[in-house]
Amino acid sequence: MAPHSVSPPPRAFGHGTDSPPHTDTRNCLPRNAPCLSYWHRTTRAFKYLTANAESTVPASSLYVIIGSGISGALTAFSLIENGVKGEDIVILEAREAVSGASGRNAGHVRPDAFRGFQAYAATHGSEQAIKIIKNEKLVFEKIDEFVKKHNVHCDFHPTTTFDVCLTPEFAAYEADSFTAFQRAGGDVGHVKFYQGEEAQRRTRVPDAVAAYEWPAGSSHPAKLAQWLLSNSIAKGAKMWTYCPATQIFKGTQDHWEVQTPRGTIQAEKVIHCTNASAAALLPQLSSFITPNKAQAHSVIPTRAFSGDKVLESTMSLRYSMHHFYSLIQRQDDGTIILGVSRANPEMIAETKDQIVGFDDSSANSEIVEDAMRRFKIIFPEANTKTRHGEGLDYAWTGIIAMTPDSVPLVGPIDELPGQYICAGFNGHGMARIFTCAPGLARLITGGSWVETGLPECFQYSVERLSKASQKSKTESAW
Ligand SMILES: Cc1cc2nc3c(=O)[nH]c(=O)nc-3n(C[C@H](O)[C@H](O)[C@H](O)COP(=O)(O)OP(=O)(O)OC[C@H]3O[C@@H](n4cnc5c(N)ncnc54)[C@H](O)[C@@H]3O)c2cc1C
């Protein structure tokens, strides 16, 4: 038996043992002691949080899904919907269930409406760029439909979102994108535009130069992924937590041998839903998927944003393409979740250097300070004396998976027959996974790419990897 490819050296990985320090930022399994997010802290009683954390893995399973985030959980759910027996599915998770980006994001379910068009068109052509944006609109509609159909308690709040332009330069960039998208035949029928005083009144941002508004929402992302896992487990699927897949070998008779610290599973089909850690098992991705850290904060509002003054819409508050803040306000408890862009000109060089990497064990205090200072600048009405209990509640970090062409990798890994991938969401998975994972399940169960309805540029191919360049990326849009 030979590994299908060169794998990283074995590393200590188990309960209570932190991963060793690493210099290679790519070929790396998830760190072993991640911080908790707001979402984790509010779901500690999830029944399957540490499922099978001590037991050995089964000797075989037809399907092994690696990763228990929304990609892995929804792939399992969709496979079962497509007729696969739950008992034939094993999910392996390196840490506790939903401990990756799906359990630590900023809560936005926010399709791009037009902004990314120019950047996508430059890389993929305008036809694909339109499909990418159309797909995001569809994802929002699908989540809305899914949550209602299955009565999923994930605090989903369908509403509208504002892209708030905080500088004339960014307002000009947005106007150009809007026009380019519309001219290329993109649908902007659902987008409203406001400027000057009207933009300021609608967004409550006195410095708003202009604002665009369209349908979007927010959710408790961990509850959504946990519901998907619980549902699949109820139908027979099994999950092993604290059980990383460490290597994959070619076995006999077209099987793959998935090695873990608690035994080896023989599988016909192996599905990589491993986000930024994908290259640990698929080294061909080591220069394609880059792990980037992102940070979010929960804020207990003062009176200015409480009661009937809670913000109904979500927002992306933008100084430039790369300097922005995302905001949702949870409708049930009023908590504000504030996300911060990775490329912030106000950060000191040391913090900028720390942006790439796998360390999701703590939040960065400089980013916390920037987020809280900027919140008060953008919303002067928040700049009041706080009572004990109001203000910053908590901060956390997580890892997003960037790709050089700004779109995810979905589909069969042709050079490794029987292996599949759904990863690389560029910090934008909540607006993409709800079509990608069901699409992947369709491919696995014999469907064609056309049946997935996904943009062709999402498809995994060796050619796509080799085309990978250092071209500038579209900034994540949450
Ligand atoms: C701070 C932050 C804010 C964000 N905000 C937003 C937002 O508001 N809106 C939005 O759309 N997106 C946002 N994102 C991005 C979004 O969360 C991700 O795109 C999405 O969750 C990716 O889901 P996933 O299932 O592919 O990956 P993950 O949720 O990361 O799941 C991958 C799982 O695989 C496990 N794993 C990896 N390797 C192995 C292995 N070898 N063996 C076993 N298990 C393994 C990991 O532990 C992890 O649990 C944000 C991300 C962060 C970090």
The ligand as a Tripos MOL2 file, in Angstrom:
@<TRIPOS>MOLECULE
LIG
   53    58     1     0     0
SMALL
NO_CHARGES

@<TRIPOS>ATOM
      1 C1        -14.6120   34.7560   11.4740 C.3       1 LIG1
      2 C2        -15.3100   34.2610   10.2330 C.ar      1 LIG1
      3 C3        -16.3930   34.9660    9.7410 C.ar      1 LIG1
      4 C4        -17.0670   34.4940    8.6130 C.ar      1 LIG1
      5 N1        -18.2250   35.1020    8.2430 N.ar      1 LIG1
      6 C5        -18.9540   34.6020    7.2450 C.ar      1 LIG1
      7 C6        -20.2200   35.1190    6.9600 C.ar      1 LIG1
      8 O1        -20.7420   35.9760    7.6840 O.2       1 LIG1
      9 N2        -20.8870   34.6400    5.8730 N.ar      1 LIG1
     10 C7        -20.3580   33.6540    5.0820 C.ar      1 LIG1
     11 O2        -20.9520   33.2990    4.0690 O.2       1 LIG1
     12 N3        -19.1930   33.0770    5.4030 N.ar      1 LIG1
     13 C8        -18.4960   33.5140    6.4570 C.ar      1 LIG1
     14 N4        -17.3250   32.9090    6.8000 N.ar      1 LIG1
     15 C9        -16.8780   31.7480    6.0150 C.3       1 LIG1
     16 C10       -17.7310   30.5070    6.2780 C.3       1 LIG1
     17 O3        -17.8310   30.2850    7.6580 O.3       1 LIG1
     18 C11       -17.0830   29.3050    5.5720 C.3       1 LIG1
     19 O4        -16.9930   29.5850    4.1870 O.3       1 LIG1
     20 C12       -17.8700   28.0280    5.7480 C.3       1 LIG1
     21 O5        -18.2480   27.8260    7.0820 O.3       1 LIG1
     22 C13       -17.0520   26.8430    5.2560 C.3       1 LIG1
     23 O6        -17.7330   25.6650    5.6130 O.3       1 LIG1
     24 P1        -17.0210   24.2660    5.4220 P.3       1 LIG1
     25 O7        -17.9430   23.2340    5.9160 O.co2     1 LIG1
     26 O8        -16.5300   24.1620    4.0270 O.co2     1 LIG1
     27 O9        -15.7310   24.3740    6.3270 O.3       1 LIG1
     28 P2        -15.5980   24.2500    7.9240 P.3       1 LIG1
     29 O10       -16.7980   24.7330    8.6070 O.co2     1 LIG1
     30 O11       -14.3010   24.8790    8.2820 O.co2     1 LIG1
     31 O12       -15.5220   22.6950    8.1450 O.3       1 LIG1
     32 C14       -14.3760   21.9330    7.8430 C.3       1 LIG1
     33 C15       -14.2370   20.9140    8.9640 C.3       1 LIG1
     34 O13       -13.2890   19.9390    8.5650 O.3       1 LIG1
     35 C16       -12.5530   19.5630    9.7130 C.3       1 LIG1
     36 N5        -11.3180   18.9650    9.1960 N.ar      1 LIG1
     37 C17       -10.3580   19.5430    8.4430 C.ar      1 LIG1
     38 N6         -9.4020   18.6480    8.1300 N.ar      1 LIG1
     39 C18        -9.7680   17.4680    8.6790 C.ar      1 LIG1
     40 C19        -9.2030   16.1650    8.6840 C.ar      1 LIG1
     41 N7         -8.0530   15.8830    8.0540 N.pl3     1 LIG1
     42 N8         -9.8570   15.1830    9.3510 N.ar      1 LIG1
     43 C20       -11.0390   15.4250    9.9800 C.ar      1 LIG1
     44 N9        -11.6130   16.6610    9.9960 N.ar      1 LIG1
     45 C21       -10.9900   17.6600    9.3500 C.ar      1 LIG1
     46 C22       -12.3590   20.8660   10.4660 C.3       1 LIG1
     47 O14       -12.0410   20.6630   11.8090 O.3       1 LIG1
     48 C23       -13.7180   21.5270   10.2600 C.3       1 LIG1
     49 O15       -14.6260   21.2240   11.2990 O.3       1 LIG1
     50 C24       -16.6180   33.3390    7.9240 C.ar      1 LIG1
     51 C25       -15.5330   32.6240    8.4200 C.ar      1 LIG1
     52 C26       -14.8860   33.0660    9.5640 C.ar      1 LIG1
     53 C27       -13.7490   32.2610   10.1060 C.3       1 LIG1
@<TRIPOS>BOND
     1     1     2 1
     2     2     3 ar
     3     2    52 ar
     4     3     4 ar
     5     4     5 ar
     6     4    50 ar
     7     5     6 ar
     8     6     7 ar
     9     6    13 1
    10     7     8 2
    11     7     9 ar
    12     9    10 ar
    13    10    11 2
    14    10    12 ar
    15    12    13 ar
    16    13    14 ar
    17    14    15 1
    18    14    50 ar
    19    15    16 1
    20    16    17 1
    21    16    18 1
    22    18    19 1
    23    18    20 1
    24    20    21 1
    25    20    22 1
    26    22    23 1
    27    23    24 1
    28    24    25 2
    29    24    26 1
    30    24    27 1
    31    27    28 1
    32    28    29 2
    33    28    30 1
    34    28    31 1
    35    31    32 1
    36    32    33 1
    37    33    34 1
    38    33    48 1
    39    34    35 1
    40    35    36 1
    41    35    46 1
    42    36    37 ar
    43    36    45 ar
    44    37    38 ar
    45    38    39 ar
    46    39    40 ar
    47    39    45 ar
    48    40    41 1
    49    40    42 ar
    50    42    43 ar
    51    43    44 ar
    52    44    45 ar
    53    46    47 1
    54    46    48 1
    55    48    49 1
    56    50    51 ar
    57    51    52 ar
    58    52    53 1
@<TRIPOS>SUBSTRUCTURE
     1 LIG1         1 GROUP 0 **** ****
